[in-house]
Amino acid sequence: MHEVLIASGIAAAPLLLVLIGSRAPIEMLWLIGAVLLLLGLGVGVPAGACYHVLLGRELSRCGQRQPRFWLNPTSFHAHLPANGRGRVLRWFYAGAAGFVLSLVGCVALFLAALRL
């Protein structure tokens, strides 16, 4: 159930931005877009790096680490031990939130560029 709400929020954010963007001043769109993009990258990139490091450590600890695990890391979530799962997935969710903020910022910047 939570996944449906998260997916709905992710889908609604760019649509709301388009609706707001059609009426907002261009300067405001540039500012909102730049702030969201920088905030998303500032949160998402370090969180993603921490996630991959912690995932590799936990998989090594339980003997499930494979070469190039980082190419499809979510397939290894089921192999995580229960005591380390929360610590790893916390960073996964933070990185995903940063990614979504970056996308919304890109949409705002794109809308501002279209209105020039």
N, C-alpha and C positions, 0 to 999 in steps of 0.2 A: 504493500500500500504506500509506503514512504517513497518507493521508487517512482510511482506514478506522480506524486506531488512534485518530486524533484524534476522529473522530465517535463511536467507541465510548466513549472517555473522557468526552466531553461528555454522552452519553446516560447513562452510568453514575453520574456525579457526583450528580445529583439523586436517583437511586434509592438510592444509598448514604446520602445525607443523610436520606432518608425512613426508611430502616431504623435509622439511628443516632438520628434524631429521635424515634422512637417509644419509645426507652428512655432517652434522655439527659434530664437535668434541664432545666426550662424556662429557667432562668437561663443555662445553658451554650448553649442554642440561640439565645437572644437575643444573647449575646456573639459567638458564632461568626458568626451572620448579619450583625450590625452590622459586625464587622471585615471580613468578606469583601465586603460591599457597599461599604464605604468604600474598601477596598483596590482593588477592581475599578474603582470610579469614579475613584479617584486615579490609576490606571494607564491605564485605557481612554480617558478623556476627553482628556487631553493627547496621548496616542499617536494617537488618532483625528484630532485637530487637526493634528498634525505630518504624519500620513499624507496628509491632504487638501492641505495646503500643498505638500508635496514632490511629490505626484502632479501637481498643477497646474503646478508649475515644470518638471517633466520633460516633461510633455505640451506645454507651450509651447516648450520647447527643441527638440523634434523636430517641431513644427508640427502636432500632433494634438489640441491643446486645443480643445474645443468649449464653447459656452455651456451652463451648467448641467451640466457633467461630473460634479459632485459628487452628482447625484441617483442615478446608477448608476455609481459609480466602478470597480467591478470589471470592467466591460465594457471598460475602457481598459487593463487590465493587459497585454493582448497588444500594445498599441501602444508600450509602454515600451521605450526602448533598453536593450540588454543591460548597459551600464555604469552605468545608474541604477536598474535594476530591483531589485537587492538592497537598496539604500538605502531605496527606497520601501516595498517589501514587508515589510521588517523592522518598520516602524511599523504596517503593516496587521496583522501577526500579533500584535504587542503590544497593539493596540487590541482585537482579537478575544479575546485571553486575558483582558483586563480585563472585557470584556462577559460572558464566561462566569463569571468570578469574581463579578460583580454578580448574575447570575442565580442562582447557587448560594446566595449570601447572601440573596437574596429568598426562595428556597425555605425556607431555615432560619428566617427571620423569619416566614414564613407558617405553618410547622409550629408554631413557638412560639405564635403567635397562636391557632391552632386548639386548642391544649392548654390555653389559659387557662380 
